[in-house]
Amino acid sequence: MIGPQDEDNRRGWRWAVAAGLAAVAASTLATAMAAAVAGRQSDLALQPVELALRVGLLLGAPCVGAVLAAVVVPARGARLAVVAVGLGVPLGPLLVLRLDRVRDFGLASSLLTVGVMVAWGVVGAALAAGWWARPARRVERTDLPLAPEDPAA
């Protein structure tokens, strides 16, 4: 027999899967747009400001994807959904930027890339949790008494 606790767990998993998929999709979209803006031929011959802007855009794109995922998916199954967003956010840059080629540059580059991906996941999960915790997303109830009934009606 299925009780209310089992139903809540199933719904929580469903929302967690939805949040994870939304995080992957939004992170991929945001990273692809940032990569298109940054350009394919960007190299170290750029002015320092241009290079910093392009790198910053690419580093911030997955975080924008996390917020987009949090906007789209309601805050149901809260902890599981936050974990799912944290796991889904780093997959966007992995797909778009072809980070699998980083291992050709050595161990230090690979470790740095893994560290950045972990940071994207942690920051993405924190951003999603912060979005879902906003007071404007909750229904507020009042303790005021109800209005008296109109005797003329």
N, C-alpha and C positions, 0 to 999 in steps of 0.2 A: 504494500500500500504506500502511496506517495503522499507525504505530508507537506505542510506549508514550507518547512525548512528545505526540503528537496526541491520544491518548485523555485524558491528564491535562489538556490545554488545554480540551478539550470539557467535561470534568467541572468544571473550574474556572469556566468560563463559566456552566454550569448552576447551580452554587452561587451565583455572583455574581448571577444573575438572581433566584434564590430569595431571596437576602439583600436585594436591592433591593426586591422586592415585599413581603417581610416588613417591611422598614423603613417603606415607605409605609403598609401596613395598620396596623402598630402605632403609628406616629406619628399617623395619622388617628384611631385609636381613643383614644389617650391625650389628644390635643388636643380631641376631641369631648367626652370626659368632663370635662376641665378647663374647657371652655367652658360645659358644663351646670352645673358647680359654681359657676363665676364668675357666672353669670346673664346674662340678655340686657339688663337695664336698668341695668347697672353704669355709672356715670358719675363725674365728678369731684366730685360731691356726697358721696361716701363719705368716711368717716374715713380718714386717711392709712394706718393699719395695715390696714384692710380693702382699700383699693386696692392696697397693696403686696403683700398676700397673693394677691389675684386676679391681678395682673400676674405675680408670681413663679410661680404655678401654671401660667399660660398659657405662660410662658417655659420652664419646666422640662418640660412635657409631651412635646415632641418628643424630648428626651433620654431620657426614660423609654421612649419608643417605640423608640429605638435599642437600649437594653439589652434590651427585650423581643424585638426582632428577633435580637439576638445569642444570646439564650437559646434561641430556637426553631430557628435555623439552625446546623448544625455548622460548624466552622471549616475548611472546605475551599475551596481557591482563595483563600487568605487575603488577598492584596493586592487582588484584584478584588472580593472580598466586602466588604472594608472600604470601598473606593471606592463600591460599590453602596449600602451603608448610608448613606454620606455624601451621596450624591445623592438617596436616597429619603426621608430624614428630613425635609427642608424641604417636601416635597410635602404632608404631612399638614396642617400649618397653612394652607398655601395653599388646600387644598380646604375645610377646615372654617371658617376665619376670613374667607374671602372677601377675601383681601389684594389682589385686583385693584382694589378700590375705593380703595386708598391713593393711587393716582396723582392722584385728584381733590384731594388735599390739598397737592400741590406736589412740587417736586423734592427738597426736603430730607427729607420724609417717605418718599418713594420710595427714596431712597438709604439712609436708616436701615433701612427694611424689608429691602432687599437685603442690607445688612450683617448684620442679625440672622439672615436665612436662611442666609447663608454661615457665620456662627458656629454655627448649629444643625447644619449639615452637618459642619463640622470637629469640633465637640464630639461629635456622634453617631458619627462614624467613630472618633474616639479612644476613646469608651466601648465600642464594639463590639470594637475591637482589644484593648483592655484586658481585656474579658471573655473573649475567645478565648485570650488569652495566660496566663490563670490557670493555675497549676500543677495545680490540682485537675481541670482538663479534659483533662490528658494521662495517658496510660498509663505507669505507672512500671515499670521492669524492674530486677531486682536482679542484681548480679554474684556473689552468693553461690553456692556449689556446690549442686548438687541433693542431696536427701536420699539417703542410702545405701539401696539396695534391701533389702527384708526377705527374708532367706534362707528363712524359714519359709513364705513364700507360694508 
